[in-house]
Amino acid sequence: MAQSGCLSLLSVVAVGWLGAMAPVSGAMAWEPAKPVELIVPAGTGGGADQIARLLQDLVHKHGFMKQTLAVVNRSGGAGAEGFLAIKDAKSDPHKLVISLSNLFTTPLATGVPFHWTELTPVAMLGLDQFVLWVHADSRHRTAEDYLTAVKAAGPKRFKMGGTGAKQEDHIITAALEKATGAKFTYVPFKGGGEVAVQLVGKHIDSSVNNPIEAVAHWRAGKLRPLCVFNAQRMPYTEKIAAGRSWADIPLCKEAGIPVDYLMLRGIFAAPGVQPAAVDYYVEVFRKVRETPEWKKFMVDGAFNPVFLIGEPYRQWIEQAGINHIGLMKDAGFLANKGAGRK
């Protein structure tokens, strides 16, 4: 939770970059009888959408399921449409949802009648970073330089782009303002892909965006990363652009910005889904993780590829939910005092 100007979810559970795995039952006594719908509670082009479509491609390419996996975007109401759809699909093992932090933030910000405990946790596929980006033409080469310019310009003169209002990008921006005294005009967009395009077009001055949502523009020489909101530098040393790698991006903490945040990339099933179905999907995703395509995607997007299932996954989610109540309260984004409590 946010303390002394520091935004952090890293204390939720001690997980390394290699991740943690737990055994699943041997024989699979269940498999889908019809096509499986994978709901994305976010817009197209963002991190969740990219992950879902890669899962779809790999499942089909390698024959990990006899049935098809169909990706359906339901981004209305900051993802509420998608979460309510999976909530209403009680005991239906043919519907899944890929979550991001709006699993917590959307109910807290809107009061929509949904809580993560109403879903069935399947697997954490990884944790995602957040990076402060500017246009490659920006005269600001470091986070310190940029924030000095923002403060010197006066409140609301610089535009910070992010996905959604009162969601994770907005939370990080609010924490950044609180920690540094800089004041932005926050501009929300439907997805991280659109955020990156808006920054490339210079319609905003900076963004808080995931690596996978901006890496293509960094490779193309259109964007520049200033710092990563994490407690440790990313370990990936392959050169991406201008002779720099993900590992070369300094921590925002190194620039005097005590803000760090990791976002869930996880899978849930509908309420009441039986353990045999959960085991089936865990095994499917375990196979996906072993493919070279998935491993390359994890490196390209600078993900922490931690894999959690069962009780460790449930405990992580529970602590993250508690932490988000504090983060949303600190940012002034809670819909009401009882929001998020089931």
FENDA-V275668 format. One record per backbone hydrogen bond with DSSP energy under -0.5 kcal/mol. CO is the residue of the C=O (numbers start at 1). NH is the residue of the N-H. If there is no record, write none. Layout:
CO,NH ; CO,NH
This chain:
3,6 ; 5,7 ; 6,3 ; 6,8 ; 7,260 ; 9,12 ; 13,15 ; 16,19 ; 27,29 ; 36,38 ; 36,70 ; 37,39 ; 37,96 ; 38,72 ; 39,41 ; 39,98 ; 40,42 ; 40,74 ; 43,46 ; 46,50 ; 47,51 ; 48,52 ; 49,53 ; 50,54 ; 51,55 ; 52,56 ; 53,57 ; 54,58 ; 55,59 ; 56,60 ; 57,61 ; 58,62 ; 59,63 ; 59,64 ; 59,65 ; 68,36 ; 68,70 ; 69,71 ; 70,38 ; 72,40 ; 74,82 ; 75,78 ; 75,79 ; 76,81 ; 77,80 ; 79,83 ; 80,84 ; 81,85 ; 82,86 ; 83,87 ; 84,88 ; 85,89 ; 86,271 ; 88,90 ; 89,92 ; 91,93 ; 92,95 ; 92,270 ; 94,37 ; 95,270 ; 96,39 ; 97,99 ; 97,268 ; 98,41 ; 99,266 ; 100,103 ; 101,104 ; 101,105 ; 102,106 ; 104,108 ; 105,109 ; 106,110 ; 107,111 ; 108,335 ; 112,114 ; 115,118 ; 116,119 ; 119,121 ; 120,269 ; 123,125 ; 123,267 ; 124,308 ; 126,265 ; 127,304 ; 128,263 ; 130,229 ; 131,133 ; 131,209 ; 132,226 ; 132,227 ; 133,207 ; 134,224 ; 135,138 ; 139,141 ; 142,146 ; 143,147 ; 144,148 ; 145,149 ; 146,150 ; 147,151 ; 148,152 ; 149,153 ; 150,154 ; 154,157 ; 158,160 ; 158,185 ; 159,161 ; 159,205 ; 159,206 ; 160,187 ; 161,208 ; 162,164 ; 162,189 ; 167,171 ; 168,172 ; 169,173 ; 170,174 ; 171,175 ; 172,176 ; 173,177 ; 174,178 ; 175,179 ; 176,180 ; 177,181 ; 183,156 ; 183,158 ; 184,186 ; 185,160 ; 186,188 ; 187,162 ; 189,164 ; 190,43 ; 191,195 ; 192,196 ; 193,197 ; 194,198 ; 195,199 ; 196,200 ; 197,201 ; 198,203 ; 198,204 ; 199,202 ; 205,135 ; 206,161 ; 207,133 ; 207,209 ; 209,131 ; 210,213 ; 210,214 ; 211,214 ; 211,215 ; 214,218 ; 215,219 ; 216,220 ; 217,222 ; 217,223 ; 218,221 ; 222,136 ; 224,134 ; 227,132 ; 228,230 ; 228,252 ; 229,261 ; 236,247 ; 238,246 ; 241,244 ; 244,240 ; 244,241 ; 245,248 ; 246,249 ; 250,228 ; 251,254 ; 251,255 ; 252,255 ; 252,257 ; 253,256 ; 256,258 ; 257,259 ; 258,7 ; 263,128 ; 265,125 ; 265,126 ; 266,99 ; 267,122 ; 267,123 ; 268,97 ; 269,120 ; 270,273 ; 271,91 ; 274,277 ; 274,278 ; 275,279 ; 276,280 ; 277,281 ; 278,282 ; 279,283 ; 280,284 ; 281,285 ; 282,286 ; 283,287 ; 284,288 ; 285,289 ; 286,290 ; 287,290 ; 288,291 ; 291,295 ; 292,296 ; 293,297 ; 294,298 ; 295,299 ; 296,300 ; 297,301 ; 298,303 ; 299,302 ; 301,212 ; 303,305 ; 304,127 ; 304,306 ; 307,20 ; 308,124 ; 309,312 ; 309,313 ; 310,314 ; 311,315 ; 312,316 ; 313,317 ; 314,318 ; 315,319 ; 316,320 ; 317,321 ; 318,322 ; 319,323 ; 320,324 ; 321,325 ; 322,326 ; 323,327 ; 324,328 ; 325,329 ; 326,330 ; 327,331 ; 328,332 ; 328,333 ; 328,334 ; 329,332 ; 336,339 ; 338,341 ; 340,342
